[in-house]
Amino acid sequence: MAELYIGLMSGTSLDGIDAALVDLSNSQVRLLDFHYQAFPTEIRQNIMAISHADQAVLLKNYGCLDSQLGCLFAEAAQALLAKAATPTDNILAIGSHGQTVYHAPEGKFGFSLQIGDPNRIAEITGITTVSDFRRRDIAAGGQGAPLVPAFHEKVFADVQHARTVVNIGGIANITVLDNKQILGFDTGPGNTLLDLWCQQHCQQPIDYNGDWAKQGEVHPDLLKVLLDDSFFHLPPPKSTGKEYFSIEWLQEKLGYFATIKPVDIQATLVKLSADSISTAIKQYAPQTTMTLVCGGGVHNKLLMQNLSDNLTCPVYSTAQFGIDPDHVEAIAFAWLAKQTLLHLPGNITSVTGANKPVVMGGVYFGSTQA
């Protein structure tokens, strides 16, 4: 008998909502259908407005956006069910990551804040919703990120060969899968700086295929200054977000130089993402026999080429291993929702640094389940 869950994901790229309908029966992971819902421009701008580091935010604006996003997540789930012609009553739960607006897990009172009110999702859809996954791990002394390595182990591990899974969203992270210990951490910027710089200079949301960056040349001195940032030299466990690797961060680094052509800065930022990812793999996963890439960065051909050039092992899209790279994270949060409902841990302590495995997320019961 099928065990149907929905996973909802909106990442640091702020483009929209991924919704996955997943059958998790018999220890399998099978995607049944998928729906993508882009954010309206105003919503995207409002998310960006409250996500800047050290910026005052009106609680009214924060609360309204939290509710709006909850409604949009619910709409995405309903659109997915309509597309799949699947009744609401067939769904055991929704796992909603929410939209991260600030991630700062360090220190005694560290936190990670995701919005997209799960009360609204449960009320509108009638489906039990699991959300707020990261904060329980932080309460247990962890980074609250990355959370997908447990799922990566489930679907991509090979008992005979060490593999590294790279998720290139706004922020990039790696999962090292071998038979000794699972390791994972954020490596630094993935697409976030590329997107911000492209938006500022090309008035388009992303650098499609890396075509603009291909027209530029890497600036070696700028690349060195960028890679000298202390984050890249921290040992894991570690995590970061767009509030750290921001346009202000980049402008500060650019202050060391006279004018550099914008297209050359874009080319350098591609190299920054590729080099920081590949350096992490070489340092912490030298035994890797293949690298599997998921997330939006897989579509940046220049970034993928730079990554392949940096590594001696082959680099593949996760599509070649049965899961579309754009679907991995949404499926992961469906799986994490099931873990929560079964009272099973969703974190890996060697990844997040938590002092123990914990059951993650809050459960908001729907009208059809109790």
C-alpha positions as a LaTeX table, in Angstrom:
\begin{tabular}{lrrr}
\hline
Residue & $x$ (\AA) & $y$ (\AA) & $z$ (\AA) \\
\hline
Met1 & 0.00 & 0.00 & 0.00 \\
Ala2 & 1.31 & 3.44 & $-0.93$ \\
Glu3 & 2.50 & 5.84 & 1.77 \\
Leu4 & 2.17 & 9.27 & 0.21 \\
Tyr5 & 3.92 & 12.39 & 1.46 \\
Ile6 & 4.44 & 15.86 & 0.01 \\
Gly7 & 7.72 & 17.74 & 0.31 \\
Leu8 & 7.80 & 21.54 & $-0.04$ \\
Met9 & 11.07 & 23.38 & $-0.50$ \\
Ser10 & 12.06 & 26.98 & $-1.10$ \\
Gly11 & 15.79 & 27.59 & $-1.03$ \\
Thr12 & 18.19 & 30.48 & $-0.71$ \\
Ser13 & 17.87 & 31.29 & $-4.42$ \\
Leu14 & 14.39 & 32.68 & $-3.65$ \\
Asp15 & 13.00 & 31.66 & $-7.02$ \\
Gly16 & 9.92 & 29.75 & $-5.91$ \\
Ile17 & 8.46 & 26.61 & $-4.35$ \\
Asp18 & 9.28 & 23.03 & $-5.28$ \\
Ala19 & 6.53 & 20.54 & $-4.43$ \\
Ala20 & 7.10 & 16.79 & $-4.65$ \\
Leu21 & 4.58 & 13.97 & $-4.27$ \\
Val22 & 6.49 & 10.96 & $-2.98$ \\
Asp23 & 5.65 & 7.34 & $-2.22$ \\
Leu24 & 7.70 & 6.22 & 0.79 \\
Ser25 & 6.21 & 2.76 & 1.25 \\
Asn26 & 8.36 & $-0.35$ & 1.74 \\
Ser27 & 11.51 & 1.69 & 2.45 \\
Gln28 & 11.47 & 3.00 & $-1.10$ \\
Val29 & 11.64 & 6.59 & $-2.34$ \\
Arg30 & 9.56 & 7.05 & $-5.46$ \\
Leu31 & 8.62 & 10.40 & $-6.96$ \\
Leu32 & 5.08 & 10.32 & $-8.32$ \\
Asp33 & 4.70 & 13.92 & $-9.46$ \\
Phe34 & 6.30 & 17.34 & $-9.16$ \\
His35 & 5.12 & 20.94 & $-9.32$ \\
Tyr36 & 7.10 & 24.17 & $-9.39$ \\
Gln37 & 5.47 & 27.47 & $-8.44$ \\
Ala38 & 7.43 & 30.67 & $-8.99$ \\
Phe39 & 7.23 & 33.44 & $-6.41$ \\
Pro40 & 5.40 & 36.60 & $-7.47$ \\
Thr41 & 7.90 & 39.43 & $-7.91$ \\
Glu42 & 6.54 & 41.36 & $-4.93$ \\
Ile43 & 6.85 & 38.35 & $-2.62$ \\
Arg44 & 10.40 & 37.71 & $-3.75$ \\
Gln45 & 11.32 & 41.34 & $-3.14$ \\
Asn46 & 9.72 & 41.25 & 0.31 \\
Ile47 & 11.70 & 38.13 & 1.25 \\
Met48 & 14.91 & 39.80 & 0.15 \\
Ala49 & 14.01 & 42.94 & 2.08 \\
Ile50 & 13.75 & 41.17 & 5.43 \\
Ser51 & 16.70 & 38.83 & 4.83 \\
His52 & 19.53 & 41.35 & 4.88 \\
Ala53 & 21.93 & 40.96 & 7.76 \\
Asp54 & 21.64 & 43.44 & 10.65 \\
Gln55 & 18.62 & 45.19 & 9.14 \\
Ala56 & 15.68 & 46.39 & 11.23 \\
Val57 & 12.46 & 44.63 & 10.27 \\
Leu58 & 8.94 & 45.68 & 11.22 \\
Leu59 & 7.19 & 42.82 & 13.00 \\
Lys60 & 4.03 & 43.62 & 11.04 \\
Asn61 & 5.87 & 43.06 & 7.76 \\
Tyr62 & 7.49 & 39.89 & 9.07 \\
Gly63 & 4.19 & 38.46 & 10.31 \\
Cys64 & 2.30 & 39.27 & 7.12 \\
Leu65 & 4.99 & 37.70 & 4.94 \\
Asp66 & 5.02 & 34.58 & 7.13 \\
Ser67 & 1.27 & 34.20 & 6.59 \\
Gln68 & 1.46 & 34.96 & 2.87 \\
Leu69 & 4.13 & 32.34 & 2.35 \\
Gly70 & 2.11 & 29.80 & 4.32 \\
Cys71 & $-0.75$ & 30.37 & 1.88 \\
Leu72 & 1.57 & 30.06 & $-1.13$ \\
Phe73 & 3.05 & 26.80 & 0.17 \\
Ala74 & $-0.50$ & 25.47 & 0.66 \\
Glu75 & $-1.43$ & 26.52 & $-2.88$ \\
Ala76 & 1.63 & 24.72 & $-4.24$ \\
Ala77 & 0.62 & 21.53 & $-2.42$ \\
Gln78 & $-2.93$ & 21.78 & $-3.72$ \\
Ala79 & $-1.72$ & 22.42 & $-7.28$ \\
Leu80 & 0.51 & 19.34 & $-7.03$ \\
Leu81 & $-2.39$ & 17.17 & $-5.89$ \\
Ala82 & $-4.59$ & 18.50 & $-8.70$ \\
Lys83 & $-1.88$ & 17.78 & $-11.24$ \\
Ala84 & $-1.42$ & 14.26 & $-9.88$ \\
Ala85 & $-5.20$ & 13.69 & $-9.55$ \\
Thr86 & $-4.59$ & 12.53 & $-5.97$ \\
Pro87 & $-7.16$ & 13.08 & $-3.18$ \\
Thr88 & $-6.10$ & 15.02 & $-0.11$ \\
Asp89 & $-7.12$ & 12.14 & 2.15 \\
Asn90 & $-4.42$ & 9.95 & 0.57 \\
Ile91 & $-1.60$ & 12.15 & 1.91 \\
Leu92 & $-0.11$ & 11.21 & 5.28 \\
Ala93 & 1.77 & 14.47 & 5.78 \\
Ile94 & 3.44 & 17.50 & 4.22 \\
Gly95 & 7.06 & 18.24 & 5.05 \\
Ser96 & 7.61 & 21.97 & 4.58 \\
His97 & 11.10 & 23.40 & 4.84 \\
Gly98 & 9.84 & 26.99 & 4.75 \\
Gln99 & 11.79 & 29.98 & 3.50 \\
Thr100 & 15.00 & 30.73 & 5.37 \\
Val101 & 15.26 & 34.43 & 6.19 \\
Tyr102 & 18.18 & 34.25 & 8.65 \\
His103 & 20.61 & 31.50 & 9.60 \\
Ala104 & 22.96 & 32.17 & 12.52 \\
Pro105 & 23.48 & 28.95 & 14.51 \\
Glu106 & 26.67 & 29.96 & 16.32 \\
Gly107 & 26.85 & 30.90 & 19.98 \\
Lys108 & 24.76 & 30.19 & 23.06 \\
Phe109 & 21.60 & 31.61 & 21.49 \\
Gly110 & 22.14 & 30.61 & 17.87 \\
Phe111 & 19.09 & 30.16 & 15.66 \\
Ser112 & 17.82 & 29.49 & 12.17 \\
Leu113 & 14.62 & 31.18 & 11.07 \\
Gln114 & 12.29 & 29.83 & 8.39 \\
Ile115 & 8.93 & 31.40 & 7.55 \\
Gly116 & 5.86 & 30.08 & 5.74 \\
Asp117 & 3.30 & 29.50 & 8.48 \\
Pro118 & 2.66 & 25.74 & 8.81 \\
Asn119 & $-0.64$ & 26.49 & 10.59 \\
Arg120 & $-1.87$ & 27.99 & 7.32 \\
Ile121 & $-0.63$ & 25.01 & 5.31 \\
Ala122 & $-2.40$ & 22.52 & 7.58 \\
Glu123 & $-5.59$ & 24.58 & 7.74 \\
Ile124 & $-5.87$ & 25.27 & 4.00 \\
Thr125 & $-4.91$ & 21.78 & 2.80 \\
Gly126 & $-6.37$ & 19.79 & 5.69 \\
Ile127 & $-3.13$ & 17.75 & 5.71 \\
Thr128 & $-0.89$ & 17.25 & 8.74 \\
Thr129 & 2.17 & 19.43 & 8.23 \\
Val130 & 5.66 & 19.01 & 9.63 \\
Ser131 & 7.83 & 22.13 & 9.63 \\
Asp132 & 10.55 & 24.03 & 11.52 \\
Phe133 & 13.09 & 21.23 & 11.09 \\
Arg134 & 16.30 & 23.06 & 11.88 \\
Arg135 & 15.87 & 24.51 & 15.36 \\
Arg136 & 15.72 & 21.23 & 17.31 \\
Asp137 & 19.16 & 20.29 & 15.97 \\
Ile138 & 20.48 & 23.72 & 17.00 \\
Ala139 & 18.93 & 23.26 & 20.46 \\
Ala140 & 20.97 & 20.04 & 20.67 \\
Gly141 & 24.17 & 21.94 & 19.91 \\
Gly142 & 24.19 & 21.51 & 16.14 \\
Gln143 & 24.34 & 23.84 & 13.17 \\
Gly144 & 20.83 & 22.97 & 12.01 \\
Ala145 & 22.33 & 22.45 & 8.57 \\
Pro146 & 22.78 & 20.81 & 6.24 \\
Leu147 & 19.84 & 18.46 & 6.79 \\
Val148 & 19.76 & 16.63 & 3.44 \\
Pro149 & 22.80 & 14.33 & 4.07 \\
Ala150 & 20.63 & 11.75 & 5.89 \\
Phe151 & 18.45 & 11.57 & 2.76 \\
His152 & 21.50 & 11.53 & 0.48 \\
Glu153 & 22.71 & 8.47 & 2.38 \\
Lys154 & 19.34 & 6.81 & 1.88 \\
Val155 & 19.23 & 7.22 & $-1.90$ \\
Phe156 & 22.80 & 7.69 & $-3.16$ \\
Ala157 & 25.12 & 5.64 & $-0.92$ \\
Asp158 & 27.13 & 2.79 & $-2.46$ \\
Val159 & 28.49 & 0.20 & $-0.06$ \\
Gln160 & 31.50 & $-0.47$ & $-2.27$ \\
His161 & 32.48 & 3.01 & $-3.41$ \\
Ala162 & 32.83 & 6.38 & $-1.68$ \\
Arg163 & 30.71 & 9.10 & $-3.23$ \\
Thr164 & 30.28 & 12.80 & $-2.59$ \\
Val165 & 26.95 & 14.50 & $-3.23$ \\
Val166 & 27.11 & 18.24 & $-3.93$ \\
Asn167 & 23.98 & 20.34 & $-3.58$ \\
Ile168 & 24.45 & 23.69 & $-5.32$ \\
Gly169 & 21.62 & 25.97 & $-4.29$ \\
Gly170 & 22.12 & 29.54 & $-3.18$ \\
Ile171 & 24.60 & 28.04 & $-0.74$ \\
Ala172 & 26.55 & 24.90 & $-1.65$ \\
Asn173 & 26.95 & 21.90 & 0.61 \\
Ile174 & 28.52 & 18.49 & 0.32 \\
Thr175 & 27.67 & 15.06 & 1.70 \\
Val176 & 30.53 & 12.58 & 1.92 \\
Leu177 & 29.21 & 9.02 & 1.71 \\
Asp178 & 31.58 & 6.22 & 2.64 \\
Asn179 & 31.28 & 3.15 & 4.82 \\
Lys180 & 33.01 & 4.70 & 7.82 \\
Gln181 & 31.23 & 7.94 & 8.64 \\
Ile182 & 28.84 & 10.31 & 6.92 \\
Leu183 & 30.20 & 13.85 & 6.74 \\
Gly184 & 28.53 & 16.95 & 5.39 \\
Phe185 & 28.78 & 20.72 & 5.61 \\
Asp186 & 28.23 & 23.99 & 3.76 \\
Thr187 & 31.19 & 24.86 & 1.56 \\
Gly188 & 30.20 & 28.49 & 0.87 \\
Pro189 & 28.35 & 30.29 & $-1.93$ \\
Gly190 & 26.77 & 28.28 & $-4.69$ \\
Asn191 & 24.48 & 30.44 & $-6.83$ \\
Thr192 & 23.67 & 33.29 & $-4.45$ \\
Leu193 & 26.46 & 35.70 & $-5.41$ \\
Leu194 & 26.18 & 34.74 & $-9.08$ \\
Asp195 & 22.47 & 35.54 & $-9.06$ \\
Leu196 & 22.83 & 38.80 & $-7.12$ \\
Trp197 & 25.60 & 40.10 & $-9.38$ \\
Cys198 & 23.69 & 39.11 & $-12.52$ \\
Gln199 & 20.53 & 40.81 & $-11.27$ \\
Gln200 & 22.49 & 43.97 & $-10.55$ \\
His201 & 24.26 & 44.17 & $-13.90$ \\
Cys202 & 22.10 & 42.24 & $-16.40$ \\
Gln203 & 18.62 & 42.80 & $-14.96$ \\
Gln204 & 17.85 & 39.09 & $-15.21$ \\
Pro205 & 17.36 & 36.67 & $-12.30$ \\
Ile206 & 20.18 & 34.26 & $-13.14$ \\
Asp207 & 23.10 & 33.87 & $-15.51$ \\
Tyr208 & 21.51 & 31.21 & $-17.71$ \\
Asn209 & 23.99 & 28.39 & $-18.40$ \\
Gly210 & 26.76 & 30.68 & $-17.18$ \\
Asp211 & 26.68 & 32.34 & $-20.60$ \\
Trp212 & 27.52 & 35.81 & $-19.28$ \\
Ala213 & 30.38 & 34.54 & $-17.11$ \\
Lys214 & 31.82 & 32.70 & $-20.13$ \\
Gln215 & 32.44 & 36.09 & $-21.75$ \\
Gly216 & 34.66 & 37.21 & $-18.87$ \\
Glu217 & 38.06 & 36.26 & $-17.48$ \\
Val218 & 38.85 & 35.14 & $-13.95$ \\
His219 & 40.64 & 37.82 & $-11.92$ \\
Pro220 & 43.28 & 35.83 & $-9.96$ \\
Asp221 & 43.94 & 38.45 & $-7.29$ \\
Leu222 & 40.24 & 38.93 & $-6.59$ \\
Leu223 & 39.75 & 35.18 & $-6.42$ \\
Lys224 & 42.55 & 34.93 & $-3.85$ \\
Val225 & 41.00 & 37.64 & $-1.68$ \\
Leu226 & 37.60 & 35.93 & $-1.84$ \\
Leu227 & 39.02 & 32.52 & $-0.93$ \\
Asp228 & 41.02 & 34.03 & 1.94 \\
Asp229 & 37.76 & 34.64 & 3.81 \\
Ser230 & 37.84 & 32.92 & 7.19 \\
Phe231 & 34.73 & 30.80 & 6.50 \\
Phe232 & 36.56 & 28.70 & 3.93 \\
His233 & 39.22 & 27.79 & 6.47 \\
Leu234 & 36.87 & 26.75 & 9.27 \\
Pro235 & 36.72 & 23.01 & 9.94 \\
Pro236 & 33.33 & 21.28 & 9.83 \\
Pro237 & 30.72 & 21.15 & 11.18 \\
Lys238 & 29.87 & 24.50 & 9.64 \\
Ser239 & 27.00 & 26.16 & 7.85 \\
Thr240 & 26.29 & 29.56 & 6.37 \\
Gly241 & 23.68 & 31.55 & 4.47 \\
Lys242 & 23.03 & 34.44 & 2.16 \\
Glu243 & 23.09 & 36.84 & 5.11 \\
Tyr244 & 26.86 & 36.17 & 5.27 \\
Phe245 & 27.70 & 35.69 & 1.59 \\
Ser246 & 25.79 & 38.80 & 0.58 \\
Ile247 & 26.25 & 41.56 & $-1.97$ \\
Glu248 & 27.70 & 43.64 & 0.89 \\
Trp249 & 30.30 & 40.91 & 1.50 \\
Leu250 & 31.27 & 41.02 & $-2.17$ \\
Gln251 & 31.41 & 44.83 & $-2.29$ \\
Glu252 & 33.74 & 44.83 & 0.71 \\
Lys253 & 36.12 & 42.44 & $-1.07$ \\
Leu254 & 35.95 & 44.50 & $-4.26$ \\
Gly255 & 37.08 & 47.53 & $-2.26$ \\
Tyr256 & 40.64 & 46.16 & $-2.37$ \\
Phe257 & 40.79 & 46.71 & $-6.13$ \\
Ala258 & 40.45 & 49.37 & $-8.75$ \\
Thr259 & 37.61 & 48.86 & $-11.21$ \\
Ile260 & 37.14 & 45.30 & $-12.45$ \\
Lys261 & 34.78 & 44.66 & $-15.33$ \\
Pro262 & 31.45 & 43.24 & $-14.08$ \\
Val263 & 31.68 & 40.29 & $-16.47$ \\
Asp264 & 35.13 & 39.40 & $-15.08$ \\
Ile265 & 33.71 & 39.53 & $-11.56$ \\
Gln266 & 30.99 & 37.09 & $-12.64$ \\
Ala267 & 33.58 & 34.73 & $-14.10$ \\
Thr268 & 35.54 & 34.96 & $-10.85$ \\
Leu269 & 32.46 & 34.22 & $-8.77$ \\
Val270 & 31.85 & 31.03 & $-10.78$ \\
Lys271 & 35.44 & 30.03 & $-10.05$ \\
Leu272 & 34.93 & 30.86 & $-6.36$ \\
Ser273 & 31.97 & 28.48 & $-6.10$ \\
Ala274 & 33.74 & 25.71 & $-8.01$ \\
Asp275 & 37.05 & 26.08 & $-6.15$ \\
Ser276 & 35.51 & 26.20 & $-2.67$ \\
Ile277 & 33.45 & 23.08 & $-3.40$ \\
Ser278 & 36.30 & 21.11 & $-4.94$ \\
Thr279 & 38.77 & 22.14 & $-2.22$ \\
Ala280 & 36.35 & 20.83 & 0.41 \\
Ile281 & 36.05 & 17.51 & $-1.44$ \\
Lys282 & 39.82 & 17.15 & $-1.82$ \\
Gln283 & 40.42 & 17.95 & 1.84 \\
Tyr284 & 37.62 & 15.98 & 3.48 \\
Ala285 & 36.76 & 13.32 & 0.90 \\
Pro286 & 39.96 & 12.40 & $-0.96$ \\
Gln287 & 38.62 & 8.84 & $-1.30$ \\
Thr288 & 35.71 & 10.01 & $-3.49$ \\
Thr289 & 35.28 & 7.89 & $-6.61$ \\
Met290 & 32.49 & 10.02 & $-8.11$ \\
Thr291 & 30.72 & 13.30 & $-7.41$ \\
Leu292 & 26.96 & 13.63 & $-7.85$ \\
Val293 & 25.54 & 17.15 & $-8.26$ \\
Cys294 & 22.02 & 18.36 & $-7.54$ \\
Gly295 & 20.41 & 21.77 & $-7.10$ \\
Gly296 & 20.07 & 24.68 & $-9.51$ \\
Gly297 & 23.83 & 24.99 & $-9.99$ \\
Val298 & 23.81 & 21.85 & $-12.11$ \\
His299 & 22.33 & 23.96 & $-14.94$ \\
Asn300 & 25.29 & 26.40 & $-14.94$ \\
Lys301 & 27.44 & 24.73 & $-17.56$ \\
Leu302 & 30.49 & 26.84 & $-16.77$ \\
Leu303 & 30.26 & 26.02 & $-13.06$ \\
Met304 & 29.94 & 22.31 & $-13.81$ \\
Gln305 & 32.89 & 22.46 & $-16.20$ \\
Asn306 & 35.05 & 24.23 & $-13.61$ \\
Leu307 & 34.08 & 21.64 & $-11.02$ \\
Ser308 & 34.97 & 18.80 & $-13.37$ \\
Asp309 & 38.29 & 20.43 & $-14.22$ \\
Asn310 & 39.15 & 20.72 & $-10.53$ \\
Leu311 & 38.41 & 17.10 & $-9.62$ \\
Thr312 & 40.06 & 13.88 & $-10.73$ \\
Cys313 & 36.90 & 11.83 & $-10.17$ \\
Pro314 & 33.97 & 11.98 & $-12.63$ \\
Val315 & 31.18 & 14.50 & $-11.98$ \\
Tyr316 & 27.58 & 13.57 & $-12.74$ \\
Ser317 & 24.12 & 15.02 & $-12.35$ \\
Thr318 & 21.94 & 13.07 & $-9.91$ \\
Ala319 & 19.60 & 12.60 & $-12.88$ \\
Gln320 & 21.93 & 9.80 & $-13.96$ \\
Phe321 & 21.17 & 8.09 & $-10.64$ \\
Gly322 & 17.41 & 8.30 & $-10.81$ \\
Ile323 & 16.52 & 11.68 & $-9.26$ \\
Asp324 & 16.22 & 14.96 & $-11.15$ \\
Pro325 & 18.65 & 17.45 & $-9.57$ \\
Asp326 & 15.84 & 20.00 & $-9.19$ \\
His327 & 13.72 & 17.55 & $-7.19$ \\
Val328 & 16.16 & 16.22 & $-4.59$ \\
Glu329 & 15.55 & 18.69 & $-1.75$ \\
Ala330 & 11.75 & 18.67 & $-1.97$ \\
Ile331 & 11.79 & 14.85 & $-1.88$ \\
Ala332 & 14.16 & 15.02 & 1.08 \\
Phe333 & 11.71 & 17.04 & 3.16 \\
Ala334 & 8.92 & 14.58 & 2.40 \\
Trp335 & 11.23 & 11.87 & 3.74 \\
Leu336 & 12.15 & 13.96 & 6.79 \\
Ala337 & 8.45 & 14.45 & 7.55 \\
Lys338 & 8.01 & 10.69 & 7.68 \\
Gln339 & 11.03 & 10.40 & 9.99 \\
Thr340 & 9.39 & 12.90 & 12.34 \\
Leu341 & 6.01 & 11.15 & 12.38 \\
Leu342 & 7.76 & 7.84 & 13.11 \\
His343 & 9.65 & 9.53 & 15.99 \\
Leu344 & 12.94 & 8.83 & 14.22 \\
Pro345 & 15.92 & 11.23 & 14.08 \\
Gly346 & 16.45 & 13.27 & 10.94 \\
Asn347 & 19.87 & 14.71 & 11.73 \\
Ile348 & 23.32 & 13.16 & 11.53 \\
Thr349 & 25.51 & 14.31 & 14.41 \\
Ser350 & 28.74 & 14.01 & 12.41 \\
Val351 & 27.22 & 16.48 & 9.93 \\
Thr352 & 25.57 & 19.12 & 12.09 \\
Gly353 & 27.67 & 18.75 & 15.24 \\
Ala354 & 24.63 & 18.14 & 17.45 \\
Asn355 & 25.36 & 16.28 & 20.67 \\
Lys356 & 22.76 & 13.59 & 19.88 \\
Pro357 & 20.35 & 12.46 & 17.18 \\
Val358 & 16.99 & 14.23 & 17.52 \\
Val359 & 13.49 & 14.01 & 16.10 \\
Met360 & 13.12 & 17.27 & 14.21 \\
Gly361 & 10.23 & 19.55 & 13.39 \\
Gly362 & 6.90 & 20.62 & 14.80 \\
Val363 & 3.73 & 18.74 & 13.82 \\
Tyr364 & 0.58 & 20.66 & 12.89 \\
Phe365 & $-2.36$ & 18.31 & 12.51 \\
Gly366 & $-4.66$ & 18.63 & 9.55 \\
Ser367 & $-8.43$ & 18.39 & 9.59 \\
Thr368 & $-8.37$ & 14.88 & 8.11 \\
Gln369 & $-5.78$ & 13.44 & 10.51 \\
Ala370 & $-5.48$ & 13.35 & 14.27 \\
\hline
\end{tabular}
